[in-house]
Amino acid sequence: MENQIVHLTAAHTSLIVRCTPFAEILYWGKRLSQFSADDIISLSRAVPNGRIDVEAPVNFSADTGRGSFGTPGMEGHRDGLDWSPVFNTTQVKHNGNQLTLITEDPLAGLQFRSELRLDDSGVLQARNSLTNLKPGTYQVTRLAVTLPLPERAAEVMAFHGRWIKEFQPHRTQLDHGGIIQENRRGKTSSEYFPAMMIGHPGFSEEQGEIWGIHLGWSGNHRLRADIKIDGRRLVQAEALYFPGEQRLKQGETLETPWLYASYSASGLNRMSQQFHRFVREQILRFPDEKPRPVHLNTWEGIYFDHDPDYIMQMATESAALGVERFIIDDGWFRGRDHDRAALGDWYLDEKKYPNGLKPVIDHVKKLGMEFGIWVEPEMINPDSDLYRAHPDWLLALPGYQQPSGRHQYVLDLNNPQVFDYLVERMSWLLGEHDVDYVKWDMNREIVQPGHDGRAALTAQTQQFYRLLDVLGERFPQIEFESCASGGGRIDFEVLKRSHRFWTSDNNDALERQKIQRGMSYFFPPEVMGSHIGNKLCHATSRQHSIEFRGLTALFGHMGIELDPVKEGEAERAGFAKYTRLHQQLRPLLHSGDVYRVDTHDGTMLINGVVSETRDSAVFLVSQLAMPTWSLPGVLRVPGLKPDARYRVTVLDEPPLLAGGGSGHTMRVQPAWLHESPVLSGEWLANAGLTLPVLDPESALLLGFEEVR
């Protein structure tokens, strides 16, 4: 087979692949407009002394059998044999920006298949699969996607977190060895979001080359970035398998999850914009084209205290605030008076709802709102009728005491009886009630995930997907939210079956600023649940003004998380104000390009959205803590047309600034602030706007409209 070279291109990206005699990425970076296959001669590598006498490529399968001494892309054996395969290309399928490479090792009896798709957005999708071609069972220990990186990719940015503090970024220099990030909690997890950005040292929101990756998988995973001793670098991503979990009989195939990757030569912003465009065009599937409805969720308002008459009062007050979707959270089903009982008993609590849910739903609908409801189908409390009838339905290992988490266990979705029961009960709930929206929760980590004594976490994750698929097919008009103690199950694969994420159980506006920024690197605002909570935050007991809470919640899929009946007039007026503001800006926020602005002071965050046509924009300047310097500097506004002129207006401001006032740490405001100047996009991008001195935990919202 001849030495075949394939060039995949997008607006800002090129990918050059050598297909034969083995599959190898030769170039992944800035778009090449003059490429010729003859050019690859410049990339032929030297062979150093003191090592094996032939070149050892970083091919798609990262074969150690070729003398590549890094982490292989596949590990397994056939009763101790066929453990070091060497794959050579047997078939190449190239169609536009899609490439499939089939490689085989006839001695080991294995086929390794690689799929690459470079989307118009610039996002690269990559997936590998392994097929057992010989008789006998092949035990697979690992199967990964491996992508090479250039030597200048020397700094890693990734995320850590925990419950109520998700998406916290950290950076590490990639000098020698490798960086490994693992999650073994049974779901995507808030601990280590499955993503990394590797780039030129010092890359920022607006500057530097970056290669960003995200593994679309809702189970255990491992990401790693490595430097080989010869200086070559690579990134690798995989689902983690428990011992014995993946056994391939002859003819059976195991696939990796899809890996999504985005190259940017212009900082993190372009990387994010490419991911956002891909999500909007290739992943999100809303039941209909309509604005994302503003929510009110009852959880922090009433918890388990459900009284239909009172809930209808809440709905009436919610509609008056401009709420468009009303969600009843936990506590509606039989015996659910606290979080220690009744999970699994998906029957209406007739003591709380003697007339059923219908009167409440009808009331919500008459007010012009959609109706939503909370469920947690994968879980079961030991204090439940279901557990008393079927203690054998747990995802667990026989003979061991399964530890509880939040007073609950996990149901084994691999058990057909369990699966059918959940389909039946969810179909009752969604089929016999006029439900528009489901908040689907998953509130514990998974320990010893066993089915019939064998490890079954991968199968459990796949059965969860199947459960959502079945319900989605039966009820295509219903939207689903992925909520797992907040940010515990957020990834591209679950987003194919849902329409919104609950970003965090923490509604503290100060914490939410950084949580939402972290999520924004991969997900557009319209899928990021962002709610205005109580003045006294339930998660932190910290208090913030309605202005700071409202503006923080503005840049997402907005909602309210409280009891509007108990709130005073001033708070209700604030909720209504920011609901209207969000609705006014929603067409821009949920379709435009997200920008995060580099600042010279870490106490300030600036983010915004610029319309697709670049004729309008909105930017939020948030002061998180006391400024480092007495003057906050200049906002240089990215994304506008250089030759257009824009009117700059203050859309919302702290009370301190209203009417030109001063005080605290500022004596005189910048002259432009309340003058609505008209300035060129070029001037705004390069000279910018001097900022006022803001108090800690306050924010300023600016609008930009093209003047024609």
Buried (B, 14 or more C-beta within 10 A) or exposed (E): EEEBBBBBBBEBBBBBBBBBBBBBBBBBBBBBEEBEEEBBEEEEEEEEEEEEEEEBBBBBBBBBBBBBEBBBBBBBBBEEEBBBBBBBBEEBEBEEBBBBBBBBBEEBBBBBBBBBBBBBBBBBBBBBBBBBBBEEEBBBBBBBBBBBBBEBBBBBBBBBBEBBBBBBBEEBEBEEEBBEBBBBBBBBBBBBBBBBBBBBEEBBBBBBBBBBBBBBBBBBBBBBBBBBEEEBBBBBBBBBBBEEBBBBEEEEEBBBBBBBBBBBBBBBBBBBBBBBBBBBEBBBEEEEEEEBBBBBBBBBBBBBEBEBEBBBBBBBBBBEBBBBBBBBBBBBBBBBBBBBBBBBBBBBBEEBBEEEBEBBBEBBBEBEBBBBBBBBBBBBBBBBBBBEEBEEBBBBBEEEEBEEBBBBBBBBBBBEEBBEBBBEBBBEBBEEBEBBBBBBBBBBBBBBBBBEEBBBBBBBBBBBBBBBEBBBEEBEEBBBBBBBBBBBBBBBBBBBBBBBBBBBBBBBBBBBBBBBBBBBBBBBBBBBBBBBBBBEBBBBEEBBBBBBBBBBBBBBBBBBBBBBBEBEEEBBEBBBBBBEBBBEBBEBBBBBBBBBBBBEBEBBBBBBBBBEEBBBBBBBBBBBEEBEEEEBBBBBBBBBBEEBBBEBBBBBBBEBBEEEEEEEBBEEBBEBBBEEBEBBBBBBBEEBBBBBBBBBBBBBBBBBBBEE
